[in-house]
Amino acid sequence: MKPLIIITGKNGQLGWELSQLAPQFAEHFNFIFVDREELDLSNPASIPDFFAKYQPQYFISCGAYTAVDKAETERELCYNINAASVGVIAKECAAINCKLITISTDYVFDGNGTSPYLPNQTKQPLNYYGETKAIGEDLAFANNPQTIVVRTSWVYSVHGANFVKTMLRLMKERESLNVVGDQIGSPTYAADLASALMTIVTELEKGNEHYGYYHYSNDGVISWHDFAIAIKTNAGLNCQVSAIPTSAYPTPAKRPAYSVLDKTSIVADFGVKMVNWQVSLKKCMDLLLTSI
Ligand SMILES: NC(=O)c1ccc[n+]([C@@H]2O[C@H](COP(=O)([O-])OP(=O)(O)OC[C@H]3O[C@@H](n4cnc5c(N)ncnc54)[C@H](OP(=O)(O)O)[C@@H]3O)[C@@H](O)[C@H]2O)c1
Protein backbone atom coordinates (compact mmCIF):
# COMPACT_ATOMS: atom_id res chain seq x y z
CA MET A 1 0.00 0.00 0.00
CA LYS A 2 1.24 3.45 -0.90
CA PRO A 3 1.23 6.01 1.94
CA LEU A 4 -1.75 8.36 1.92
CA ILE A 5 -1.26 12.14 1.99
CA ILE A 6 -4.23 14.30 2.93
CA ILE A 7 -4.04 17.95 1.90
CA THR A 8 -6.44 20.66 3.07
CA GLY A 9 -7.13 23.94 1.27
CA LYS A 10 -7.40 22.23 -2.12
CA ASN A 11 -8.72 25.39 -3.81
CA GLY A 12 -6.17 27.73 -2.22
CA GLN A 13 -2.94 28.79 -3.91
CA LEU A 14 -0.71 26.21 -2.26
CA GLY A 15 -3.24 23.37 -2.16
CA TRP A 16 -3.94 23.88 -5.86
CA GLU A 17 -0.21 23.85 -6.75
CA LEU A 18 0.17 20.60 -4.76
CA SER A 19 -2.73 19.10 -6.72
CA GLN A 20 -0.91 20.00 -9.98
CA LEU A 21 2.25 18.30 -8.70
CA ALA A 22 0.57 15.19 -7.29
CA PRO A 23 0.50 13.18 -10.58
CA GLN A 24 4.34 13.26 -10.62
CA PHE A 25 4.33 11.49 -7.24
CA ALA A 26 1.47 9.09 -7.93
CA GLU A 27 3.83 6.12 -8.15
CA HIS A 28 4.83 6.58 -4.51
CA PHE A 29 1.88 8.22 -2.74
CA ASN A 30 -1.91 8.32 -2.75
CA PHE A 31 -3.40 11.80 -2.41
CA ILE A 32 -6.70 13.10 -1.11
CA PHE A 33 -7.33 16.83 -1.47
CA VAL A 34 -10.11 18.31 0.63
CA ASP A 35 -11.96 21.61 0.75
CA ARG A 36 -14.24 23.14 3.34
CA GLU A 37 -17.19 20.96 2.33
CA GLU A 38 -15.31 17.77 3.25
CA LEU A 39 -13.51 19.24 6.27
CA ASP A 40 -14.73 22.55 7.72
CA LEU A 41 -11.81 24.00 9.66
CA SER A 42 -14.06 26.60 11.27
CA ASN A 43 -15.64 23.74 13.21
CA PRO A 44 -12.79 21.96 15.02
CA ALA A 45 -15.26 19.60 16.73
CA SER A 46 -16.04 18.04 13.32
CA ILE A 47 -12.42 17.01 12.68
CA PRO A 48 -12.41 13.68 14.59
CA ASP A 49 -15.27 12.42 12.34
CA PHE A 50 -13.09 13.12 9.30
CA PHE A 51 -10.21 11.12 10.77
CA ALA A 52 -12.62 8.26 11.49
CA LYS A 53 -12.93 7.91 7.68
CA TYR A 54 -9.27 8.26 6.71
CA GLN A 55 -6.00 7.07 8.22
CA PRO A 56 -3.34 9.09 6.38
CA GLN A 57 0.40 8.67 6.90
CA TYR A 58 0.94 12.36 6.07
CA PHE A 59 -1.29 15.38 6.58
CA ILE A 60 -0.38 18.67 4.88
CA SER A 61 -2.37 21.51 6.31
CA CYS A 62 -2.68 24.26 3.65
CA GLY A 63 -6.21 25.37 4.57
CA ALA A 64 -6.15 28.58 6.56
CA TYR A 65 -7.89 31.85 7.28
CA THR A 66 -5.69 34.20 5.23
CA ALA A 67 -7.66 37.48 5.15
CA VAL A 68 -5.08 39.32 7.26
CA ASP A 69 -7.00 42.61 7.66
CA LYS A 70 -10.43 41.03 8.14
CA ALA A 71 -8.92 38.81 10.84
CA GLU A 72 -8.72 41.84 13.14
CA THR A 73 -12.53 41.77 13.38
CA GLU A 74 -13.44 38.15 12.47
CA ARG A 75 -11.41 36.93 15.43
CA GLU A 76 -13.34 33.84 16.44
CA LEU A 77 -13.48 32.46 12.91
CA CYS A 78 -9.78 33.15 12.36
CA TYR A 79 -8.84 31.52 15.69
CA ASN A 80 -10.90 28.39 15.00
CA ILE A 81 -9.37 27.87 11.56
CA ASN A 82 -5.74 28.84 12.21
CA ALA A 83 -5.28 27.73 15.81
CA ALA A 84 -7.96 25.45 17.27
CA SER A 85 -8.34 23.28 14.14
CA VAL A 86 -4.58 22.84 13.76
CA GLY A 87 -4.46 21.63 17.36
CA VAL A 88 -7.21 19.06 16.79
CA ILE A 89 -5.67 17.91 13.50
CA ALA A 90 -2.34 17.41 15.29
CA LYS A 91 -4.02 15.39 18.04
CA GLU A 92 -5.84 13.19 15.51
CA CYS A 93 -2.61 12.74 13.54
CA ALA A 94 -0.72 11.71 16.69
CA ALA A 95 -3.35 9.06 17.47
CA ILE A 96 -2.68 7.30 14.14
CA ASN A 97 1.08 7.99 13.94
CA CYS A 98 0.54 10.43 11.04
CA LYS A 99 3.20 13.02 10.29
CA LEU A 100 1.86 16.57 10.15
CA ILE A 101 3.20 19.38 7.98
CA THR A 102 1.45 22.63 8.73
CA ILE A 103 2.10 25.88 6.89
CA SER A 104 2.71 29.07 8.80
CA THR A 105 3.84 32.61 8.18
CA ASP A 106 6.53 35.28 8.49
CA TYR A 107 3.82 37.27 10.32
CA VAL A 108 4.61 35.35 13.55
CA PHE A 109 7.61 37.72 13.85
CA ASP A 110 7.51 41.40 14.77
CA GLY A 111 9.58 42.60 11.82
CA ASN A 112 12.07 44.55 13.93
CA GLY A 113 14.89 42.23 12.91
CA THR A 114 17.75 43.22 10.63
CA SER A 115 19.00 39.74 9.70
CA PRO A 116 16.95 36.76 8.45
CA TYR A 117 14.68 35.24 11.11
CA LEU A 118 15.86 31.85 12.34
CA PRO A 119 13.24 29.10 12.70
CA ASN A 120 13.58 29.00 16.50
CA GLN A 121 13.63 32.75 17.01
CA THR A 122 11.10 34.25 19.47
CA LYS A 123 7.66 34.84 18.00
CA GLN A 124 6.00 38.20 18.50
CA PRO A 125 3.18 38.71 16.00
CA LEU A 126 1.99 42.22 15.19
CA ASN A 127 -1.50 41.25 14.04
CA TYR A 128 -4.27 38.84 14.97
CA TYR A 129 -3.73 36.59 11.93
CA GLY A 130 -0.07 36.16 12.98
CA GLU A 131 -1.14 35.54 16.56
CA THR A 132 -3.50 32.72 15.55
CA LYS A 133 -0.86 31.16 13.27
CA ALA A 134 1.66 31.27 16.16
CA ILE A 135 -0.83 29.58 18.50
CA GLY A 136 -1.57 27.00 15.79
CA GLU A 137 2.17 26.20 15.60
CA ASP A 138 2.35 25.74 19.39
CA LEU A 139 -0.76 23.53 19.48
CA ALA A 140 0.58 21.40 16.61
CA PHE A 141 3.84 20.66 18.44
CA ALA A 142 2.08 20.19 21.79
CA ASN A 143 -0.26 17.56 20.31
CA ASN A 144 1.97 15.78 17.81
CA PRO A 145 5.76 15.47 18.16
CA GLN A 146 5.89 14.38 14.50
CA THR A 147 5.14 17.92 13.34
CA ILE A 148 6.92 20.10 10.82
CA VAL A 149 5.94 23.76 10.63
CA VAL A 150 6.97 25.37 7.35
CA ARG A 151 6.78 29.15 7.52
CA THR A 152 6.61 31.04 4.28
CA SER A 153 6.06 34.61 3.04
CA TRP A 154 4.48 36.67 0.22
CA VAL A 155 2.88 33.68 -1.56
CA TYR A 156 1.63 33.97 -5.15
CA SER A 157 0.47 31.56 -7.85
CA VAL A 158 -1.34 31.51 -11.17
CA HIS A 159 -4.31 30.29 -9.16
CA GLY A 160 -6.12 32.39 -6.54
CA ALA A 161 -5.87 35.98 -5.40
CA ASN A 162 -2.43 37.46 -4.75
CA PHE A 163 -0.18 40.52 -5.13
CA VAL A 164 1.07 39.58 -8.60
CA LYS A 165 -2.43 39.30 -10.06
CA THR A 166 -3.66 42.42 -8.24
CA MET A 167 -0.69 44.45 -9.52
CA LEU A 168 -1.23 43.23 -13.08
CA ARG A 169 -4.87 44.26 -12.98
CA LEU A 170 -4.19 47.68 -11.40
CA MET A 171 -1.26 48.43 -13.71
CA LYS A 172 -3.53 47.82 -16.70
CA GLU A 173 -6.33 49.96 -15.26
CA ARG A 174 -4.29 52.93 -13.98
CA GLU A 175 -1.58 55.27 -15.19
CA SER A 176 0.13 55.40 -11.81
CA LEU A 177 0.26 53.33 -8.65
CA ASN A 178 1.77 53.71 -5.16
CA VAL A 179 3.32 50.65 -3.54
CA VAL A 180 4.87 50.31 -0.09
CA GLY A 181 8.65 50.51 -0.31
CA ASP A 182 9.71 50.05 3.31
CA GLN A 183 8.49 46.50 3.96
CA ILE A 184 11.22 44.02 3.11
CA GLY A 185 10.82 40.28 2.53
CA SER A 186 10.98 37.46 0.00
CA PRO A 187 8.25 36.36 -2.41
CA THR A 188 7.32 32.69 -2.68
CA TYR A 189 5.95 31.08 -5.82
CA ALA A 190 3.46 28.53 -4.45
CA ALA A 191 4.59 25.99 -7.07
CA ASP A 192 8.12 26.09 -5.57
CA LEU A 193 6.76 25.72 -2.05
CA ALA A 194 4.61 22.78 -3.18
CA SER A 195 7.72 21.17 -4.63
CA ALA A 196 9.64 21.81 -1.37
CA LEU A 197 6.83 20.13 0.60
CA MET A 198 6.94 17.06 -1.63
CA THR A 199 10.72 16.92 -1.16
CA ILE A 200 10.16 16.90 2.61
CA VAL A 201 7.53 14.14 2.43
CA THR A 202 9.77 12.08 0.14
CA GLU A 203 12.69 12.47 2.57
CA LEU A 204 10.53 11.56 5.58
CA GLU A 205 9.32 8.48 3.72
CA LYS A 206 12.97 7.49 3.10
CA GLY A 207 13.58 7.66 6.86
CA ASN A 208 15.29 11.06 6.84
CA GLU A 209 13.20 12.24 9.77
CA HIS A 210 13.44 15.74 11.22
CA TYR A 211 10.71 17.67 13.00
CA GLY A 212 10.40 21.26 14.14
CA TYR A 213 10.28 24.71 12.55
CA TYR A 214 11.51 25.33 9.00
CA HIS A 215 11.42 28.30 6.66
CA TYR A 216 10.85 28.43 2.91
CA SER A 217 10.62 31.31 0.44
CA ASN A 218 12.25 32.07 -2.86
CA ASP A 219 15.81 33.43 -2.68
CA GLY A 220 16.32 37.18 -2.68
CA VAL A 221 15.36 40.10 -0.48
CA ILE A 222 13.16 42.89 -1.87
CA SER A 223 10.47 45.43 -0.99
CA TRP A 224 6.86 45.26 -2.22
CA HIS A 225 7.78 48.21 -4.47
CA ASP A 226 10.70 46.23 -5.99
CA PHE A 227 8.29 43.33 -6.50
CA ALA A 228 5.77 45.59 -8.26
CA ILE A 229 8.47 47.00 -10.56
CA ALA A 230 9.53 43.47 -11.53
CA ILE A 231 5.89 42.55 -12.27
CA LYS A 232 5.54 45.66 -14.44
CA THR A 233 8.77 44.88 -16.31
CA ASN A 234 7.80 41.25 -16.95
CA ALA A 235 4.41 42.33 -18.26
CA GLY A 236 5.85 45.16 -20.38
CA LEU A 237 3.43 47.72 -18.90
CA ASN A 238 3.86 51.51 -18.69
CA CYS A 239 2.14 52.32 -15.40
CA GLN A 240 4.19 54.64 -13.19
CA VAL A 241 4.95 52.78 -9.92
CA SER A 242 6.09 54.94 -6.99
CA ALA A 243 7.36 53.83 -3.59
CA ILE A 244 5.47 55.07 -0.54
CA PRO A 245 6.13 54.49 3.19
CA THR A 246 3.91 52.12 5.19
CA SER A 247 2.66 55.18 7.11
CA ALA A 248 1.02 56.41 3.87
CA TYR A 249 -0.89 53.14 3.42
CA PRO A 250 -2.66 52.38 6.72
CA THR A 251 -4.26 48.94 7.05
CA PRO A 252 -6.36 47.42 9.88
CA ALA A 253 -3.61 44.81 10.53
CA LYS A 254 -0.01 45.92 11.08
CA ARG A 255 2.63 44.32 8.82
CA PRO A 256 6.22 43.51 9.80
CA ALA A 257 8.78 45.91 8.28
CA TYR A 258 11.36 43.15 7.88
CA SER A 259 10.24 39.56 7.36
CA VAL A 260 13.14 37.78 5.70
CA LEU A 261 13.31 34.11 6.70
CA ASP A 262 16.50 32.11 7.20
CA LYS A 263 16.16 28.94 5.10
CA THR A 264 19.43 27.22 5.91
CA SER A 265 17.92 24.31 7.84
CA ILE A 266 15.34 23.22 5.23
CA VAL A 267 18.21 22.87 2.74
CA ALA A 268 20.55 21.15 5.23
CA ASP A 269 18.01 18.68 6.64
CA PHE A 270 15.89 17.85 3.59
CA GLY A 271 17.94 18.97 0.59
CA VAL A 272 15.20 21.36 -0.55
CA LYS A 273 16.28 23.33 -3.62
CA MET A 274 16.26 27.11 -3.51
CA VAL A 275 14.99 29.12 -6.46
CA ASN A 276 15.70 32.78 -7.18
CA TRP A 277 12.57 34.97 -6.90
CA GLN A 278 13.07 36.57 -10.32
CA VAL A 279 13.28 33.19 -12.07
CA SER A 280 10.07 32.02 -10.39
CA LEU A 281 8.22 35.28 -10.97
CA LYS A 282 8.98 35.04 -14.67
CA LYS A 283 7.81 31.43 -14.76
CA CYS A 284 4.51 32.30 -13.07
CA MET A 285 3.99 35.42 -15.19
CA ASP A 286 4.67 33.55 -18.42
CA LEU A 287 1.81 31.24 -17.45
CA LEU A 288 -0.41 34.14 -16.37
CA LEU A 289 0.23 36.25 -19.46
CA THR A 290 -0.42 33.39 -21.87
CA SER A 291 -3.68 32.51 -20.10
CA ILE A 292 -5.10 36.08 -20.28
N1 LIG B 1 -0.75 33.90 0.93
C1 LIG B 1 0.33 34.32 1.56
O1 LIG B 1 0.93 35.33 1.17
C2 LIG B 1 0.89 33.55 2.72
C3 LIG B 1 2.02 34.05 3.38
C4 LIG B 1 2.54 33.33 4.45
C5 LIG B 1 1.94 32.15 4.84
N2 LIG B 1 0.84 31.71 4.21
C6 LIG B 1 0.23 30.45 4.66
O2 LIG B 1 0.37 29.52 3.61
C7 LIG B 1 -0.74 28.60 3.63
C8 LIG B 1 -1.37 28.52 2.26
O3 LIG B 1 -1.81 29.83 1.92
P1 LIG B 1 -2.52 30.15 0.54
O4 LIG B 1 -1.90 31.38 0.02
O5 LIG B 1 -2.59 28.92 -0.29
O6 LIG B 1 -3.97 30.52 1.08
P2 LIG B 1 -5.31 30.71 0.26
O7 LIG B 1 -5.05 30.78 -1.18
O8 LIG B 1 -6.03 31.84 0.94
O9 LIG B 1 -6.08 29.36 0.55
C9 LIG B 1 -6.60 29.08 1.82
C10 LIG B 1 -7.39 27.80 1.71
O10 LIG B 1 -7.99 27.57 2.99
C11 LIG B 1 -9.33 27.19 2.75
N3 LIG B 1 -10.20 27.49 3.88
C12 LIG B 1 -10.52 28.71 4.38
N4 LIG B 1 -11.45 28.56 5.34
C13 LIG B 1 -11.70 27.23 5.46
C14 LIG B 1 -12.56 26.45 6.26
N5 LIG B 1 -13.37 27.01 7.16
N6 LIG B 1 -12.55 25.10 6.12
C15 LIG B 1 -11.74 24.52 5.19
N7 LIG B 1 -10.92 25.20 4.39
C16 LIG B 1 -10.90 26.55 4.51
C17 LIG B 1 -9.76 28.00 1.54
O11 LIG B 1 -10.91 27.44 1.01
P3 LIG B 1 -11.84 28.26 -0.03
O12 LIG B 1 -11.07 28.22 -1.33
O13 LIG B 1 -13.09 27.50 -0.03
O14 LIG B 1 -11.95 29.64 0.55
C18 LIG B 1 -8.51 27.85 0.67
O15 LIG B 1 -8.56 26.64 -0.01
C19 LIG B 1 -1.66 29.10 4.73
O16 LIG B 1 -1.39 28.40 5.92
C20 LIG B 1 -1.25 30.54 4.94
O17 LIG B 1 -1.51 30.98 6.25
C21 LIG B 1 0.32 32.37 3.14
The ligand as a Gaussian input file, in Angstrom:
#p B3LYP/6-31G(d) Opt

LIG

0 1
 N       -0.754000      33.895000       0.931000
 C        0.330000      34.321000       1.557000
 O        0.935000      35.330000       1.173000
 C        0.886000      33.553000       2.718000
 C        2.023000      34.051000       3.377000
 C        2.541000      33.334000       4.452000
 C        1.940000      32.150000       4.845000
 N        0.839000      31.708000       4.209000
 C        0.230000      30.446000       4.663000
 O        0.368000      29.515000       3.609000
 C       -0.739000      28.601000       3.626000
 C       -1.366000      28.524000       2.260000
 O       -1.809000      29.828000       1.920000
 P       -2.517000      30.147000       0.539000
 O       -1.896000      31.384000       0.019000
 O       -2.590000      28.921000      -0.295000
 O       -3.969000      30.521000       1.079000
 P       -5.311000      30.714000       0.265000
 O       -5.051000      30.784000      -1.185000
 O       -6.033000      31.843000       0.942000
 O       -6.077000      29.360000       0.550000
 C       -6.601000      29.078000       1.817000
 C       -7.388000      27.803000       1.712000
 O       -7.986000      27.567000       2.987000
 C       -9.327000      27.192000       2.749000
 N      -10.203000      27.493000       3.882000
 C      -10.520000      28.708000       4.375000
 N      -11.446000      28.557000       5.344000
 C      -11.700000      27.234000       5.457000
 C      -12.556000      26.453000       6.262000
 N      -13.373000      27.006000       7.164000
 N      -12.545000      25.097000       6.116000
 C      -11.740000      24.522000       5.193000
 N      -10.915000      25.204000       4.389000
 C      -10.898000      26.550000       4.515000
 C       -9.758000      28.001000       1.544000
 O      -10.913000      27.439000       1.007000
 P      -11.836000      28.262000      -0.028000
 O      -11.069000      28.222000      -1.326000
 O      -13.095000      27.496000      -0.034000
 O      -11.954000      29.642000       0.547000
 C       -8.513000      27.853000       0.672000
 O       -8.562000      26.636000      -0.010000
 C       -1.658000      29.100000       4.734000
 O       -1.389000      28.396000       5.920000
 C       -1.253000      30.539000       4.939000
 O       -1.512000      30.981000       6.247000
 C        0.317000      32.370000       3.145000

